[in-house]
Amino acid sequence: MENAFGQPQSVVVLGGSSDIARAITKKLCAARAHTIILAGRNQELLDEAAREALDYGASKTDTVIFDAEDVTSASAAVAKAFDKAGDHVDLVIMAVGLLGNQLRDQSDVAAATRMMNVNFTWPVAALTEVRNRLVAQSSGRILVFSSVGAVRVRGSAYLYGGAKAGLDRLCQGMADSLIGTGVSLQLVRPGVVRTKMTEGLSEVPFTTGVNEVAQNVLKGLASGDQVIWSPPMLKYAFAILRHLPAPVWRKVVDR
């Protein structure tokens, strides 16, 4: 159960080896989360993240392996993670994602399908199982990583942005469906973040690091805001950008 200060103590992280997820996990452990279950595809990276969690204060860690390209693995991965967490899960973080390569992937049916599976279909399947389990325990929170790229999809990143847009809209509806159940869902919309996934890309305005994102997430968890923007200024920037005429939008974002 969450402690007296409303801080989650038992956490399941789907996509737990990502740079952003690891930064958030460390801050959660420093804030007294004691049970951390990390799920992902790379055992070595998951083990590193688990050791970090212990260093930052966790008393119990474990890992689960899954492949987000295999949609049929979603329910089993969630079930294993919950079983390893024990009787109660306070917070589930959905941090599964694949940036891909738009120029390469847009002409490759298999690659385009992979982008949809990893960024949308697998997360939706997993969230369905997560929803069932948290509603059954009548409490818990879900934190889902979307992207500012989901707010208005760019032509130069339409596979990633389109998949995230679908997830973003679905989660808005799921959040409404959870009202009255004791369970809540929050979306995170980060801008470009300096991680291994974005290494080599040119920096754009509002680019941040993983620690800034993690700090914004913890503030958002405390406030209960349904959408957590990182950095917060993006909320106001996209209040304007999302309404630009299409020709102007294309000139601004796809130069």
Contacts in CASP RR format, 6 or more apart in sequence:
PFRMAT RR
TARGET T0000
AUTHOR 0000-0000-0000
METHOD contacts of the structure
MODEL  1
MENAFGQPQSVVVLGGSSDIARAITKKLCAARAHTIILAGRNQELLDEAA
REALDYGASKTDTVIFDAEDVTSASAAVAKAFDKAGDHVDLVIMAVGLLG
NQLRDQSDVAAATRMMNVNFTWPVAALTEVRNRLVAQSSGRILVFSSVGA
VRVRGSAYLYGGAKAGLDRLCQGMADSLIGTGVSLQLVRPGVVRTKMTEG
LSEVPFTTGVNEVAQNVLKGLASGDQVIWSPPMLKYAFAILRHLPAPVWR
KVVDR
1 9 0 8 1.000
1 10 0 8 1.000
1 88 0 8 1.000
1 90 0 8 1.000
1 139 0 8 1.000
2 8 0 8 1.000
2 9 0 8 1.000
2 90 0 8 1.000
3 9 0 8 1.000
3 32 0 8 1.000
7 28 0 8 1.000
7 31 0 8 1.000
7 32 0 8 1.000
7 33 0 8 1.000
8 28 0 8 1.000
8 33 0 8 1.000
8 90 0 8 1.000
8 91 0 8 1.000
8 141 0 8 1.000
8 221 0 8 1.000
9 32 0 8 1.000
9 33 0 8 1.000
9 34 0 8 1.000
9 35 0 8 1.000
9 90 0 8 1.000
10 33 0 8 1.000
10 34 0 8 1.000
10 35 0 8 1.000
10 85 0 8 1.000
10 86 0 8 1.000
10 88 0 8 1.000
10 89 0 8 1.000
10 90 0 8 1.000
10 91 0 8 1.000
11 25 0 8 1.000
11 28 0 8 1.000
11 33 0 8 1.000
11 35 0 8 1.000
11 36 0 8 1.000
11 37 0 8 1.000
11 85 0 8 1.000
11 89 0 8 1.000
11 90 0 8 1.000
11 91 0 8 1.000
11 92 0 8 1.000
11 93 0 8 1.000
12 37 0 8 1.000
12 39 0 8 1.000
12 78 0 8 1.000
12 81 0 8 1.000
12 82 0 8 1.000
12 85 0 8 1.000
12 89 0 8 1.000
12 91 0 8 1.000
12 92 0 8 1.000
12 93 0 8 1.000
12 130 0 8 1.000
13 21 0 8 1.000
13 24 0 8 1.000
13 25 0 8 1.000
13 36 0 8 1.000
13 37 0 8 1.000
13 38 0 8 1.000
13 39 0 8 1.000
13 92 0 8 1.000
13 93 0 8 1.000
13 95 0 8 1.000
14 39 0 8 1.000
14 40 0 8 1.000
14 77 0 8 1.000
14 78 0 8 1.000
14 81 0 8 1.000
14 92 0 8 1.000
14 93 0 8 1.000
14 94 0 8 1.000
14 95 0 8 1.000
14 96 0 8 1.000
14 123 0 8 1.000
14 126 0 8 1.000
15 21 0 8 1.000
15 38 0 8 1.000
15 39 0 8 1.000
15 40 0 8 1.000
15 93 0 8 1.000
15 94 0 8 1.000
15 95 0 8 1.000
15 96 0 8 1.000
15 97 0 8 1.000
16 22 0 8 1.000
16 25 0 8 1.000
16 38 0 8 1.000
16 39 0 8 1.000
16 40 0 8 1.000
16 46 0 8 1.000
16 49 0 8 1.000
16 93 0 8 1.000
16 95 0 8 1.000
17 38 0 8 1.000
17 40 0 8 1.000
17 41 0 8 1.000
17 42 0 8 1.000
17 45 0 8 1.000
17 46 0 8 1.000
17 48 0 8 1.000
17 49 0 8 1.000
18 95 0 8 1.000
18 97 0 8 1.000
18 195 0 8 1.000
18 197 0 8 1.000
19 193 0 8 1.000
19 195 0 8 1.000
19 196 0 8 1.000
19 197 0 8 1.000
19 210 0 8 1.000
20 95 0 8 1.000
20 145 0 8 1.000
20 190 0 8 1.000
20 193 0 8 1.000
20 195 0 8 1.000
20 210 0 8 1.000
20 213 0 8 1.000
20 214 0 8 1.000
21 38 0 8 1.000
21 49 0 8 1.000
21 93 0 8 1.000
21 95 0 8 1.000
22 49 0 8 1.000
22 52 0 8 1.000
22 210 0 8 1.000
23 210 0 8 1.000
23 211 0 8 1.000
23 213 0 8 1.000
23 214 0 8 1.000
24 93 0 8 1.000
24 95 0 8 1.000
24 213 0 8 1.000
24 214 0 8 1.000
24 217 0 8 1.000
24 218 0 8 1.000
25 33 0 8 1.000
25 36 0 8 1.000
25 38 0 8 1.000
25 49 0 8 1.000
25 52 0 8 1.000
25 53 0 8 1.000
25 56 0 8 1.000
26 52 0 8 1.000
26 53 0 8 1.000
26 56 0 8 1.000
26 214 0 8 1.000
27 56 0 8 1.000
27 214 0 8 1.000
27 215 0 8 1.000
27 217 0 8 1.000
27 218 0 8 1.000
28 36 0 8 1.000
28 91 0 8 1.000
28 218 0 8 1.000
29 36 0 8 1.000
29 53 0 8 1.000
29 56 0 8 1.000
29 57 0 8 1.000
29 58 0 8 1.000
30 56 0 8 1.000
30 57 0 8 1.000
31 218 0 8 1.000
32 57 0 8 1.000
33 58 0 8 1.000
33 90 0 8 1.000
33 91 0 8 1.000
34 57 0 8 1.000
34 58 0 8 1.000
34 59 0 8 1.000
34 60 0 8 1.000
35 58 0 8 1.000
35 59 0 8 1.000
35 60 0 8 1.000
35 61 0 8 1.000
35 85 0 8 1.000
35 86 0 8 1.000
36 50 0 8 1.000
36 53 0 8 1.000
36 58 0 8 1.000
36 60 0 8 1.000
36 61 0 8 1.000
37 61 0 8 1.000
37 62 0 8 1.000
37 63 0 8 1.000
37 64 0 8 1.000
37 81 0 8 1.000
37 82 0 8 1.000
37 84 0 8 1.000
37 85 0 8 1.000
38 46 0 8 1.000
38 49 0 8 1.000
38 50 0 8 1.000
38 53 0 8 1.000
38 61 0 8 1.000
38 62 0 8 1.000
38 63 0 8 1.000
38 64 0 8 1.000
39 46 0 8 1.000
39 63 0 8 1.000
39 64 0 8 1.000
39 65 0 8 1.000
39 66 0 8 1.000
39 77 0 8 1.000
39 80 0 8 1.000
39 81 0 8 1.000
40 46 0 8 1.000
40 63 0 8 1.000
40 64 0 8 1.000
40 65 0 8 1.000
40 66 0 8 1.000
40 68 0 8 1.000
40 77 0 8 1.000
40 96 0 8 1.000
41 65 0 8 1.000
41 66 0 8 1.000
41 67 0 8 1.000
41 68 0 8 1.000
43 63 0 8 1.000
43 65 0 8 1.000
46 63 0 8 1.000
46 65 0 8 1.000
47 63 0 8 1.000
50 61 0 8 1.000
50 62 0 8 1.000
50 63 0 8 1.000
51 61 0 8 1.000
53 61 0 8 1.000
54 61 0 8 1.000
62 84 0 8 1.000
64 77 0 8 1.000
64 80 0 8 1.000
64 81 0 8 1.000
64 84 0 8 1.000
66 73 0 8 1.000
66 74 0 8 1.000
66 76 0 8 1.000
66 77 0 8 1.000
67 73 0 8 1.000
68 96 0 8 1.000
68 97 0 8 1.000
68 98 0 8 1.000
68 117 0 8 1.000
68 118 0 8 1.000
68 122 0 8 1.000
68 123 0 8 1.000
69 114 0 8 1.000
69 117 0 8 1.000
69 118 0 8 1.000
69 122 0 8 1.000
70 122 0 8 1.000
71 117 0 8 1.000
71 121 0 8 1.000
71 122 0 8 1.000
71 125 0 8 1.000
73 122 0 8 1.000
74 122 0 8 1.000
74 125 0 8 1.000
74 126 0 8 1.000
74 128 0 8 1.000
74 129 0 8 1.000
75 125 0 8 1.000
75 126 0 8 1.000
75 128 0 8 1.000
75 129 0 8 1.000
77 126 0 8 1.000
78 126 0 8 1.000
78 129 0 8 1.000
78 130 0 8 1.000
78 133 0 8 1.000
79 129 0 8 1.000
82 89 0 8 1.000
82 133 0 8 1.000
88 137 0 8 1.000
88 139 0 8 1.000
89 133 0 8 1.000
89 134 0 8 1.000
89 137 0 8 1.000
89 140 0 8 1.000
90 139 0 8 1.000
90 140 0 8 1.000
90 141 0 8 1.000
91 140 0 8 1.000
91 141 0 8 1.000
91 142 0 8 1.000
91 143 0 8 1.000
91 221 0 8 1.000
92 130 0 8 1.000
92 134 0 8 1.000
92 140 0 8 1.000
92 141 0 8 1.000
92 142 0 8 1.000
92 143 0 8 1.000
93 143 0 8 1.000
93 145 0 8 1.000
94 123 0 8 1.000
94 126 0 8 1.000
94 127 0 8 1.000
94 130 0 8 1.000
94 142 0 8 1.000
94 143 0 8 1.000
94 144 0 8 1.000
94 145 0 8 1.000
95 145 0 8 1.000
96 118 0 8 1.000
96 119 0 8 1.000
96 122 0 8 1.000
96 123 0 8 1.000
96 126 0 8 1.000
96 145 0 8 1.000
97 118 0 8 1.000
97 119 0 8 1.000
97 123 0 8 1.000
97 145 0 8 1.000
98 114 0 8 1.000
98 115 0 8 1.000
98 118 0 8 1.000
98 119 0 8 1.000
98 160 0 8 1.000
99 160 0 8 1.000
99 197 0 8 1.000
99 198 0 8 1.000
100 111 0 8 1.000
100 115 0 8 1.000
100 159 0 8 1.000
100 160 0 8 1.000
102 155 0 8 1.000
102 156 0 8 1.000
102 157 0 8 1.000
102 158 0 8 1.000
102 159 0 8 1.000
102 160 0 8 1.000
104 111 0 8 1.000
105 111 0 8 1.000
105 112 0 8 1.000
105 114 0 8 1.000
105 115 0 8 1.000
105 159 0 8 1.000
106 112 0 8 1.000
106 158 0 8 1.000
106 159 0 8 1.000
112 159 0 8 1.000
115 159 0 8 1.000
115 160 0 8 1.000
115 163 0 8 1.000
116 159 0 8 1.000
116 163 0 8 1.000
118 163 0 8 1.000
119 160 0 8 1.000
119 161 0 8 1.000
119 163 0 8 1.000
119 164 0 8 1.000
119 167 0 8 1.000
120 163 0 8 1.000
120 164 0 8 1.000
120 166 0 8 1.000
120 167 0 8 1.000
123 144 0 8 1.000
123 167 0 8 1.000
124 167 0 8 1.000
124 170 0 8 1.000
127 142 0 8 1.000
127 144 0 8 1.000
127 171 0 8 1.000
127 174 0 8 1.000
130 142 0 8 1.000
131 142 0 8 1.000
131 174 0 8 1.000
131 178 0 8 1.000
131 183 0 8 1.000
134 140 0 8 1.000
134 142 0 8 1.000
134 181 0 8 1.000
134 183 0 8 1.000
135 178 0 8 1.000
135 181 0 8 1.000
135 182 0 8 1.000
135 183 0 8 1.000
138 181 0 8 1.000
138 182 0 8 1.000
138 183 0 8 1.000
139 182 0 8 1.000
139 183 0 8 1.000
140 182 0 8 1.000
140 183 0 8 1.000
140 184 0 8 1.000
141 183 0 8 1.000
141 184 0 8 1.000
141 185 0 8 1.000
141 186 0 8 1.000
141 221 0 8 1.000
142 174 0 8 1.000
142 183 0 8 1.000
142 184 0 8 1.000
142 185 0 8 1.000
142 186 0 8 1.000
143 185 0 8 1.000
143 186 0 8 1.000
143 188 0 8 1.000
143 217 0 8 1.000
143 221 0 8 1.000
144 167 0 8 1.000
144 171 0 8 1.000
144 185 0 8 1.000
144 186 0 8 1.000
144 187 0 8 1.000
144 188 0 8 1.000
145 188 0 8 1.000
145 190 0 8 1.000
146 164 0 8 1.000
146 167 0 8 1.000
146 168 0 8 1.000
146 171 0 8 1.000
146 187 0 8 1.000
146 188 0 8 1.000
146 189 0 8 1.000
147 160 0 8 1.000
147 161 0 8 1.000
147 164 0 8 1.000
147 168 0 8 1.000
147 189 0 8 1.000
147 190 0 8 1.000
147 191 0 8 1.000
148 189 0 8 1.000
148 190 0 8 1.000
148 191 0 8 1.000
148 229 0 8 1.000
148 234 0 8 1.000
148 238 0 8 1.000
149 157 0 8 1.000
149 160 0 8 1.000
149 161 0 8 1.000
149 164 0 8 1.000
149 165 0 8 1.000
149 189 0 8 1.000
149 191 0 8 1.000
150 161 0 8 1.000
150 162 0 8 1.000
150 164 0 8 1.000
150 165 0 8 1.000
150 166 0 8 1.000
150 167 0 8 1.000
150 168 0 8 1.000
150 189 0 8 1.000
151 165 0 8 1.000
151 168 0 8 1.000
151 189 0 8 1.000
151 238 0 8 1.000
151 241 0 8 1.000
151 242 0 8 1.000
152 238 0 8 1.000
152 241 0 8 1.000
152 242 0 8 1.000
152 249 0 8 1.000
153 161 0 8 1.000
153 162 0 8 1.000
153 165 0 8 1.000
154 161 0 8 1.000
154 253 0 8 1.000
154 254 0 8 1.000
155 250 0 8 1.000
155 254 0 8 1.000
156 253 0 8 1.000
156 254 0 8 1.000
168 187 0 8 1.000
168 189 0 8 1.000
171 185 0 8 1.000
171 187 0 8 1.000
172 187 0 8 1.000
172 226 0 8 1.000
174 185 0 8 1.000
175 184 0 8 1.000
175 185 0 8 1.000
175 186 0 8 1.000
175 187 0 8 1.000
175 226 0 8 1.000
178 184 0 8 1.000
178 185 0 8 1.000
184 224 0 8 1.000
185 226 0 8 1.000
186 220 0 8 1.000
186 221 0 8 1.000
186 224 0 8 1.000
186 225 0 8 1.000
186 226 0 8 1.000
186 227 0 8 1.000
186 228 0 8 1.000
187 226 0 8 1.000
187 227 0 8 1.000
187 228 0 8 1.000
188 213 0 8 1.000
188 217 0 8 1.000
188 227 0 8 1.000
188 228 0 8 1.000
188 230 0 8 1.000
189 227 0 8 1.000
189 228 0 8 1.000
189 229 0 8 1.000
189 230 0 8 1.000
189 234 0 8 1.000
190 208 0 8 1.000
190 213 0 8 1.000
190 229 0 8 1.000
190 230 0 8 1.000
191 206 0 8 1.000
191 207 0 8 1.000
191 208 0 8 1.000
191 230 0 8 1.000
191 231 0 8 1.000
191 234 0 8 1.000
192 198 0 8 1.000
192 201 0 8 1.000
192 203 0 8 1.000
192 204 0 8 1.000
192 206 0 8 1.000
192 207 0 8 1.000
192 208 0 8 1.000
193 207 0 8 1.000
193 208 0 8 1.000
193 209 0 8 1.000
193 210 0 8 1.000
193 213 0 8 1.000
193 230 0 8 1.000
194 203 0 8 1.000
194 207 0 8 1.000
194 208 0 8 1.000
194 209 0 8 1.000
194 210 0 8 1.000
195 209 0 8 1.000
195 210 0 8 1.000
206 231 0 8 1.000
206 233 0 8 1.000
206 234 0 8 1.000
206 237 0 8 1.000
208 230 0 8 1.000
208 231 0 8 1.000
212 230 0 8 1.000
212 231 0 8 1.000
213 230 0 8 1.000
216 228 0 8 1.000
216 229 0 8 1.000
216 230 0 8 1.000
216 231 0 8 1.000
216 232 0 8 1.000
217 228 0 8 1.000
217 230 0 8 1.000
219 228 0 8 1.000
220 228 0 8 1.000
221 228 0 8 1.000
227 235 0 8 1.000
229 235 0 8 1.000
241 249 0 8 1.000
241 252 0 8 1.000
241 253 0 8 1.000
244 252 0 8 1.000
END
